Amino acid sequence: MTQLSQAKAGIITDAMVEVAKQENVTPEYIRDEVAAGRVVIPANIKHTSLVPAGIGAKLKTKINVNLGTSGDCEDISMEMKKVQKAIEMGADAIMDLSSVGDTIAFRRDLIEISPAMIGTVPIYDAVIHYRKPLGVITAKEWMDVVRLHAEEGVDFMTIHCGLNKNTAEKIKNRHRLTNIVSRGGSIIFAWMEMTGNENPFYENFDELLDICYEYDVTLSLGDACRPGSIADATDAVQIEELINLGELTLRAREKGVQVMIEGPGHMPLDQIAANMKIQETLCHGAPFYVLGPLVTDIAPGYDHITSAIGGAVAAASGAAFLCYVTPAEHLRLPDEKDMEEGIIASKIAAHAADIAKKIPGAVDRDHAMSSARKRLDWEEMFSLAIDPHKPRRYREESVPAKEDTCTMCGNFCAVRNTNRILDGEIVSIFEE
């Protein structure tokens, strides 16, 4: 039985108890939210090292880290080093997007050691697995790789089911500025155009659900038509795919398969909140997993910032899961430093959203930080920071003359001087 089928039967699983503890809510609440499809707990029965976590709009906002090899960067040892760092930094999920090398061995090692949820995009792996021209891969072969990933212990899979022949015609006729920017979406689109066949995942959706049910894989319905520029945001192609995904969501729930929905993409700031509500309506409250959204197209090298801005608004407006974006987005495979900056930016966005959503306990750490600042307790400030290393380094690189100040304000420090006045002391800035 899956988490969803057990929740519908009134059963509280060990995973639900663990999630309730993390979220400061009751197990009954988690069970009811899972049963309604508003929360998913991606937890493949074969992922034994997993610490289960819940994804839902009313829970703490979770973040995902993408990594994996590419054709120009095939260093699996470097990717495993990034895995260890992502786990150390508290990533909630890791997606292996490897597109070259011994992907099976890497994926199995990843699943063996990771307490975080593991996601994949099987369509990438299929191209590597079969080593033959895209147009001759069969529908059965696409599905066989999905089963392979499920058997290995992958917790959630991105499957681009919503791009069917009707949607493909709109893509060809609408003349989008950036066409398709989803790698998986572009592969499926190319295969459909070359073979003349329907999307195999859309056409064989029931078989896909059977695989997911057997291993309790959460289906992450991919946004093949996500906007790759702010010009394409909220267009007919994006919305039609979302309608398709909403219909597939209901079919998945009927089969007892957990499902979440993937979303944009590039999007102007003023459209984000509305898009979250559209998704919630069309996809029947399924958790929303967003890439960004990136709120401008002109910041290569800084897209972890454009993404964090959009991600904070998205999560505050109903998104449940943020896919991190690094400074290397659109430019290269991220290195470890890029990954660290992307994780920190996403964690800031997620935490800001949790405060706005009034998630139980979210603001406690902020209050503790403010108290430490009032007392000028630098060590406590460092310990409470999302990234404790950078603020410590900054202070060590610019040491003030007096321990209870910093080199920005010195004797002009407002906090220090106010504390002294309130304690009945005299403040004489230039004589000190």
C-alpha positions in Angstrom: 0.0 0.0 0.0 1.1 3.6 -0.7 1.1 6.5 1.8 -2.0 7.7 -0.1 -3.9 4.5 0.0 -3.2 3.9 3.7 -4.2 7.5 4.5 -7.5 7.0 2.7 -8.0 3.8 4.7 -7.5 5.8 7.9 -4.1 4.4 8.7 -1.4 6.5 10.2 2.0 5.3 9.0 5.4 5.6 10.6 6.3 8.2 7.9 3.2 10.3 8.8 4.3 10.2 12.4 7.8 11.4 11.5 6.4 14.2 9.2 4.0 15.3 12.0 6.9 15.6 14.4 8.9 17.7 11.9 6.0 20.0 11.2 4.7 20.5 14.8 1.3 19.1 13.9 -0.6 15.9 14.8 -0.3 12.7 12.9 -4.0 12.8 12.2 -3.6 16.1 10.5 -0.9 14.7 8.2 -3.0 11.6 7.5 -6.0 13.7 6.5 -3.9 16.0 4.2 -2.2 13.0 2.5 -5.7 11.4 2.0 -6.9 14.6 0.4 -3.9 14.8 -1.9 -2.8 18.2 -0.5 0.4 16.6 1.1 2.7 14.0 -0.4 5.4 12.0 1.4 7.8 10.7 -1.3 9.1 7.5 0.2 9.9 4.6 -2.0 9.6 1.4 -0.1 13.2 0.5 -1.1 14.8 3.8 0.0 15.8 2.5 3.5 18.1 5.4 4.4 15.3 8.0 3.9 14.1 10.3 6.6 10.5 10.9 5.4 9.4 14.5 4.8 6.1 16.0 3.7 5.5 18.4 0.8 2.4 20.5 1.0 1.4 24.2 0.9 0.5 24.3 4.6 3.8 22.6 5.7 7.3 24.0 5.8 8.5 24.9 2.3 10.9 22.3 1.1 13.8 22.8 -1.3 15.3 20.5 -3.9 18.9 20.4 -5.2 19.6 19.3 -8.8 23.0 17.7 -9.6 24.4 15.0 -11.8 26.9 14.5 -14.7 26.7 16.0 -18.2 28.4 15.3 -21.5 31.1 17.9 -20.9 31.5 17.1 -17.2 31.5 13.4 -16.4 33.2 13.5 -13.0 31.0 11.3 -10.8 33.3 11.7 -7.8 32.6 15.5 -7.9 28.9 14.9 -8.1 29.0 12.6 -5.1 31.0 15.3 -3.3 28.2 17.7 -4.1 25.7 15.2 -2.8 27.5 15.0 0.6 27.6 18.8 0.7 23.9 19.2 -0.1 22.9 16.7 2.6 25.2 18.5 5.1 23.5 21.8 4.2 20.0 20.4 4.8 18.6 19.9 1.4 15.2 18.3 1.6 15.5 16.5 -1.8 18.2 15.7 -4.4 17.4 15.2 -8.0 19.9 13.2 -10.1 19.8 14.7 -13.6 22.8 12.7 -14.9 23.0 12.5 -18.6 26.3 10.5 -19.1 28.4 7.9 -17.5 27.5 5.0 -15.2 24.2 6.5 -14.0 22.9 3.3 -12.5 25.9 3.0 -10.1 25.8 6.7 -9.2 22.0 6.5 -8.6 22.3 3.4 -6.4 25.1 4.9 -4.3 23.0 8.1 -3.9 19.9 6.2 -2.7 22.0 4.1 -0.3 23.5 7.1 1.5 20.9 9.8 1.3 18.4 10.6 4.1 16.9 13.2 1.7 14.3 12.4 -0.9 15.7 11.3 -4.2 14.1 12.3 -7.5 15.0 11.5 -11.1 13.9 12.2 -14.7 13.9 8.7 -16.2 13.7 10.1 -19.8 17.2 11.4 -19.5 18.5 8.0 -18.4 16.7 6.2 -21.1 18.7 7.9 -23.8 21.9 6.8 -22.1 20.6 3.4 -21.3 19.7 2.3 -24.8 22.5 4.2 -26.7 20.5 4.4 -29.9 18.9 7.1 -31.9 16.0 8.9 -30.1 13.5 8.1 -32.8 13.8 4.4 -32.6 13.3 4.1 -28.8 9.9 2.4 -28.2 7.1 3.2 -25.8 7.9 0.0 -23.9 11.5 1.0 -23.6 10.6 4.4 -22.1 8.4 2.6 -19.5 11.0 0.0 -18.7 13.4 2.7 -17.5 10.7 4.1 -15.3 10.4 0.7 -13.7 14.2 0.4 -13.3 14.3 3.7 -11.4 11.4 2.6 -9.2 13.0 -0.7 -8.4 16.2 1.1 -7.4 14.4 3.2 -4.8 13.8 6.6 -6.4 11.2 8.5 -4.3 9.7 10.8 -6.9 10.0 11.0 -10.7 9.5 13.8 -13.1 7.4 12.4 -16.0 6.3 14.8 -18.7 2.8 13.4 -19.2 0.9 16.6 -20.0 2.5 17.3 -23.4 0.2 15.4 -25.7 -0.5 15.8 -29.5 -3.0 18.6 -29.0 -0.5 20.6 -26.8 2.3 19.9 -29.3 0.2 21.5 -32.1 -0.2 24.6 -30.0 3.6 24.8 -29.5 4.1 24.7 -33.3 1.4 27.3 -34.0 1.8 29.8 -31.2 5.4 30.8 -32.0 6.6 31.2 -28.4 9.7 33.4 -27.9 11.6 30.5 -26.3 9.7 27.5 -27.5 10.4 24.5 -25.1 13.1 24.9 -22.5 12.4 21.7 -20.5 15.0 19.1 -21.4 12.6 16.3 -20.8 9.9 18.1 -22.6 12.1 18.8 -25.7 13.0 15.1 -25.8 9.4 13.9 -25.7 8.4 16.6 -28.3 11.2 15.5 -30.6 10.3 11.8 -30.2 6.6 12.6 -30.9 7.4 14.6 -34.0 9.9 12.0 -35.4 7.6 9.0 -34.8 4.2 10.5 -35.2 3.1 8.8 -32.0 1.4 10.1 -28.9 3.4 10.9 -25.8 4.1 7.3 -24.4 3.7 8.4 -20.8 0.3 10.1 -21.6 -0.9 7.1 -23.7 0.3 4.5 -21.1 -0.6 6.5 -18.0 -2.3 3.6 -16.3 0.8 1.4 -16.7 2.9 4.3 -15.2 0.5 4.4 -12.2 0.9 0.7 -11.7 4.6 1.0 -11.4 4.4 4.0 -9.1 1.9 2.2 -6.9 4.0 -0.9 -6.5 6.9 1.0 -5.1 5.1 4.0 -3.7 6.9 6.4 -6.0 5.4 9.9 -6.0 4.6 11.1 -9.5 5.9 14.6 -10.2 4.0 15.6 -13.3 6.6 17.6 -15.3 5.9 20.9 -16.9 7.3 20.3 -20.4 5.8 23.6 -21.5 7.0 25.8 -18.7 7.8 29.3 -19.8 11.5 29.9 -20.5 11.1 33.6 -20.7 8.8 36.2 -19.1 7.3 36.8 -22.5 5.9 33.2 -22.6 4.5 33.2 -19.0 0.9 32.2 -18.5 0.3 31.6 -22.2 -2.2 29.2 -23.7 0.4 26.4 -24.0 1.4 26.5 -20.4 -2.2 26.6 -19.2 -3.4 23.8 -21.5 -0.6 21.5 -20.2 -1.7 22.4 -16.7 -5.3 21.4 -17.5 -4.0 18.1 -18.7 -2.0 17.6 -15.5 -5.1 18.3 -13.4 -7.0 15.5 -15.2 -4.0 13.1 -14.7 -3.9 14.1 -11.0 -7.4 12.8 -10.5 -6.5 9.5 -12.2 -3.4 9.1 -10.1 -5.3 9.6 -6.9 -8.0 7.1 -7.9 -5.2 4.6 -8.2 -3.7 5.5 -4.8 -0.6 7.2 -6.3 0.7 10.3 -4.7 1.2 13.2 -7.1 2.6 16.7 -7.2 2.7 19.2 -10.1 5.7 21.0 -11.5 5.5 24.7 -12.5 7.3 27.6 -14.0 9.8 28.7 -15.1 10.4 32.3 -16.0 7.5 34.6 -14.9 7.0 38.3 -14.1 6.6 39.0 -10.4 3.1 40.3 -10.8 1.9 37.0 -12.3 3.3 34.6 -9.7 0.5 34.7 -7.1 -2.2 34.3 -9.7 -0.4 31.3 -11.2 -0.3 29.6 -7.8 -4.1 29.9 -7.5 -4.7 28.7 -11.1 -2.6 25.6 -10.4 -4.4 25.0 -7.1 -7.7 25.1 -8.9 -6.9 23.2 -12.0 -4.8 20.5 -10.2 -7.2 20.0 -7.3 -4.9 21.2 -4.5 -1.9 19.0 -5.4 1.4 20.3 -4.1 3.1 22.6 -6.5 6.8 22.2 -7.2 8.3 25.3 -8.9 11.6 26.1 -10.6 12.1 29.6 -9.4 10.1 31.3 -10.8 12.8 33.5 -12.3 11.4 37.0 -12.3 13.7 38.5 -15.0 15.6 37.1 -18.0 18.6 39.5 -17.8 20.6 38.3 -14.8 22.8 35.4 -15.9 25.3 34.7 -13.1 22.8 35.9 -10.5 19.8 33.7 -11.2 19.9 32.3 -7.7 18.7 35.8 -6.7 16.1 36.1 -9.4 14.9 32.7 -8.5 14.8 33.4 -4.7 12.7 36.5 -5.3 10.2 34.5 -7.3 10.4 31.5 -5.1 9.5 33.5 -2.0 6.4 35.0 -3.6 5.4 31.6 -5.1 5.7 29.7 -1.8 4.0 32.5 0.2 1.2 32.2 -2.4 0.8 28.4 -2.2 3.8 26.6 -3.8 5.1 23.8 -1.6 8.4 22.8 -3.0 11.2 25.0 -4.5 13.7 23.7 -7.0 16.9 25.6 -6.3 18.6 27.6 -9.0 22.3 28.4 -8.9 24.4 31.3 -10.2 25.4 28.9 -13.1 21.9 28.6 -14.4 21.9 29.0 -18.2 25.7 29.1 -18.2 27.4 25.8 -17.1 27.1 22.8 -14.9 27.2 24.2 -11.3 30.3 23.5 -9.2 30.2 23.0 -5.5 30.4 26.7 -4.7 27.5 27.4 -7.1 25.5 24.7 -5.5 26.1 26.2 -2.0 25.0 29.6 -3.1 21.9 28.1 -4.7 21.0 26.2 -1.6 21.3 29.2 0.6 19.2 31.4 -1.7 16.5 28.8 -1.8 16.5 28.3 2.0 16.1 32.1 2.4 13.2 32.1 0.0 11.6 29.1 1.7 12.0 30.5 5.2 10.7 33.9 4.2 7.6 32.2 2.7 7.1 30.1 5.9 7.0 33.3 8.0 4.4 34.8 5.6 2.4 31.6 5.8 2.6 31.6 9.6 4.0 28.0 9.7 4.2 27.0 13.4 7.6 27.9 14.8 8.9 29.5 11.6 9.5 32.9 13.2 11.1 31.6 16.4 14.6 31.6 15.0 14.2 35.1 13.7 13.2 36.3 17.2 16.2 34.5 18.7 18.4 36.2 16.1 17.0 39.6 17.0 17.5 39.0 20.7 21.2 38.1 20.0 21.7 41.2 17.9 20.2 43.3 20.7 22.7 41.7 23.1 25.5 42.0 20.5 26.2 38.3 21.0 28.1 37.5 17.8 28.5 33.7 18.5 24.8 33.2 18.9 24.1 35.3 15.8 26.5 33.0 13.8 24.8 29.8 15.2 21.4 31.1 14.2 22.3 32.2 10.7 21.1 30.1 7.7 24.8 30.2 6.6 26.9 30.4 9.8 30.2 30.4 7.9 30.0 33.6 5.8 29.0 36.0 8.6 31.8 34.6 10.8 34.3 35.1 7.9 33.1 38.7 7.3 33.7 39.6 10.9 37.1 38.0 11.0 38.1 39.8 7.9 37.3 43.2 9.3 38.0 43.3 13.1 36.6 46.3 15.0 38.5 48.2 17.6 35.9 47.2 20.2 34.3 43.8 20.5 30.8 45.1 21.0 30.8 47.0 17.7 31.5 46.2 14.0 33.6 48.2 11.5 30.5 49.6 9.9 29.4 51.8 12.8 32.0 51.5 15.5 31.2 54.0 18.3 28.1 55.1 16.4 26.5 51.6 16.9 22.8 52.3 17.5 22.3 49.0 19.4 25.3 49.5 21.7 24.5 53.1 22.5 20.8 52.5 23.1 21.7 49.6 25.4 24.0 51.9 27.4 21.4 54.7 27.7 18.7 52.3 28.9 21.2 50.9 31.4 21.7 54.4 32.8 25.2 54.9 31.3 26.6 58.0 29.6 27.2 57.9 25.8 29.9 60.2 24.5 30.8 58.9 21.1 33.9 61.0 20.2 35.5 60.7 23.6 35.5 56.9 23.7 
